[in-house]
Amino acid sequence: MTMGRSPPAIRRQDGQRVVTVTADVDENVISGGQANDILENTILAQLTATNPELTFSFGGEQQQQLESLDALYRGFFLAMLAIYALLALSLGSYIKPFLVMSIIPFGFIGVVLGHLVLGVPMSAASFMGFFGLSGVTINDSLVMIDFIDQRRRQGASTKTAIIEGAKGRFRPIMLTSLTTFLGFTPLILERAIQAQFMVPFAASLGVGIMITTGILMLLVPALITVYLRANSPRRRAAAAM
């Protein structure tokens, strides 16, 4: 980079003088998110410290990503409300839907680890993949909890139903996760520049589902055990006394 003078022009917005700086990012060297982090935390931070009246804001791709993420967050919240309502109707309980959906926050662990494994920076596409991952993990949790309820209705004890539910649903849940991962493998391994925008999405949904499945197989049986013990007739009778 070399310093120089540009043609003189004065632009104002809302009564303040504005200077627009644009640049193209070489994705082979650095990502747009990393470049923005360097600008915000070093160069622009030093300029604002030296010139207190100076303010800055990011536009272009950064602004578009923030706007799209805001819309995604609102849509995700509404989707979670709809999913909770459907689960409450089908399971006949106000508590069990929370057990099914409890895996969603842990899915973010799979997203972060998936990006670390592949060495891919987080982006707006990463959160899109996380939203898709949430739907898959909810389905897997529902399959296991529904099977446990079936075994209990057939007369099995709580302990036996939970053990058989975890063992009996392991194969279909793992196959669902594995086929999802294999479906995204070509995109994860793609090195073309045109496909790099979608690699974070594939890392979140493809690699994240494998990590989250391991968490799910341990977390859901533990949560359903706590729930059933807390709602056992003996425990309710003791609480009433």
N, C-alpha and C positions, 0 to 999 in steps of 0.2 A: 504494500500500500504506500502510495506517495501522496504528499500533501500538495494542494494547489488551490486556485481560486476558481469559483464557478461564476457564470454570468449573474450580475446583480439583479435580484428581484425581492420584493418585500410582500409577504403574504400574511394575512391576519385571519384569525378565527376566534369569534366571541371576544373581540377586542384585544387579543394577544397576538404578538408576532409568532408566526409558525414557520418552522423549517422542516421539510420532509426529507428523510434519508432513506433510500431504498438500496437493496442489494440482492443478488442471487446467491444461493447456497450451493456449494459443491457437495452433494450427498456422499461422495466417495471420501471426503475429508472430515466433514462434520455435519450433524443434523441441524435443522432449523431450530429445534428446541434447545440444543446445546449452545448454538450461537446466541440465541436470545438470553440464555442464562449468563453467558460471559459478558454480554453487553450490559445487562441489568445490574450484575453484582460487581463489576469492575469499572468499565469505561464510563457508563452513565452514572454510577454511584460516585465516582471521583468528580465528574462534571457538576453534579448537583451539590456536592459538598463544597466545591469551589465557588459555585454560583447559586446561592440559595433561592433566587427567584426563578431558576430554570426548572421546568417540569417536562416530563416525557410520557409518552404512551405508545404502545405497540399497535400497529395496524396490520393490514394485509392478511397473510395466512394465520398469524397469531390471533388476530382479532376474530377471524372467521371460526377458528377452532374454539375460542372461548364462547362465542355465540352459539355454536352447534352443541357444545357441552351443556350449556344452560338448558337448551331445549331437550337434550337427552336426559338430564337429571329430572326434569319435570315429567317427561314421559315415563321414565323408570319408576318414579314414585307412584304414578297413577297405575302403572302395570302391576306393581306390588300390591296395591289395594285391591285390584281386580282379582289377582291370584289368591290373596287371602280370603276374599269372599267366596270364591269357587271352592277352595279347600275346606272352608268352614261348612259349606253346604254338603259337600260330599263326605266329609269325615264326621259330621254331626258333632263338632266340638269347636270351642273358641280357642282352646289351648294347643291342640295338635297342629294346626297350621303354623304356629310359631316354631314348633319342633321341626316341621318340614323345611321352613324357610331359614332356620338358624344357621344352615351351612353357607348362606350367601356371604356374610362377612368373611368367613374363612376362605371363600373362593378368591378373595383379593390376595391372600397369601400365595395361592397358586399362580395368580397373574404376575405378581412381583418376582417370584422365583423363576417363572417361565422366562421373563425378560432377562433376569440375571444369567440363567443358563445359556441363553442364546446371545447374550451381549447386545440386546436391542434396547434403545432408550424408550421410555414411556412417552406416549403421545395420545391425541384424541382417539385414534383408532384403537388404542389399548383399552380405553374405557368402553368402546363399542363392543369389543370382544368380551369384556367382563360382564356386560349386560346379557349377552348371549349365553355366557357361561352360567349365569345365575339360573336361567331357564332350564338348562340341562341338569344342574345339580338338584334343583327342586324336584324334577321328575325322578331322579335316582332316589332321593330321600323318600318321596311318596311311595315308590315301589316297595321299599323296605318296610316302612311303617304299615302300609296296607297289608303286607304279608304277615307281619307280626299280629295285627288285629285279627286276621283270618284264623291263625293258629290258636289264638286265645278263645275265639268263638267256638272253635272245635273242641275245646276242653283242655288244651295244653296249659301248663303252669306258665307264669310270667317269665321265669328264667328260661324254661325250655323254648318258649315262643320266641324270645329275643335271640337266643343262640341259633335256633333253626332259621330265623329270619335273616340274620347276618350271613349264615352259611349258604342258605338256599338262594338268596338274592345276589350273592357275590358275583356269580358268573354273568348274569344278564347285565348287572351294573358295570362290571369291568369290560364286558364286550361293547357296551354302548360307549364307554369312554375311549376304549382302544380304537374303535372304528372312527370315532370323531377325530381322534389324534391322527390316524392314518390318512383321513380325508384332507387334513390341512398340511400334511407333511410336504407335498410338492410346493406349496406356497411358502412354507417355512424355509425350505432349502433353495428357493429361487433367488438368484443373485442379480437379475436384471433390474436396472434402475427404475423402470416403469412399475415394478411390483413391490418396491421397497415401502411404499405407503401402506400396503396391506400386511406387511410382515408383523408389525405390532399386534394387529387384530388376530392373526394366526397364532402368535405366541400366547396371547391371552386365552383364546378359546381352545387351541390345540394342545399346547403344553400345560396350560393351567388346568384343564380338565383331568389330566392324569394325576397331577399333584393333589388336586382337590378331592378326587375319588378316594385316595388313601386316607385323607382326613375324614371324609364322610363315613367310611367303613368303621371308624373308631368312634366318631362323635355321635352319630345318630343312635346306635345301640345304647351308649352311655346316657344320652338325654332321655330316651324313652324309658330306660330303667328308673331314672330319678322320677320321671312323671308318674309311672305306674305305681311305684312304691308310695309316692305322696298321695295318690288317690286310691290306695287299697282300702277295703272295708274296715280292716283293723285299725289303720291309721286314722280314718275318718271318725271311727267310734271313739278312739282315744282323744281326738281333738274335741269332740262334742262333750266329753266328760270334763 
